[in-house]
């Protein structure tokens, strides 16, 4: 981190400086939101996220609550969302994200699903899902999903 701050202090043009600060913000400061149904997932996520550089963790069984919270935030956000969330299923949630100006550009979506066919997974990726993981959620699969979106999670 000290090396990165030293690099920033030597940057002489504002555009480069702003770009580097935005990169750092994405890397170090983000919020986590989850809409999850099963007990194991709700237990694994807080344990996995406890030591990470996260400014807020919000987990709910209600998709509308997650959408409301994330809509009010201006931070970069990671969302782990269960495709089968009863009040706002995964497809409805993705459609709602699209309707809120600027929200989709600062969110990374990890979608938890039952096993799906390849064509269904491809369609979800086209709709804005960054990573798909199969339920039940396991610690290693979730860690790997975070890695795919550029966030390193320590398991120790």
Buried (B, 14 or more C-beta within 10 A) or exposed (E): EEEEEEEEEEBEEEEEBEEBEEEBEBBBEBBBBBBBBBEEBBEBBEEBBEEBEBEEBBBBBEBBBBBEBBEEBEBBBBBBBBBBBEBBBBEBBBEBBEEEEEBEEBBBBBBBBEEBEEEEBEEBBEBBBBBBBEBEBBBEBBBEBBEEEEBEBEEE
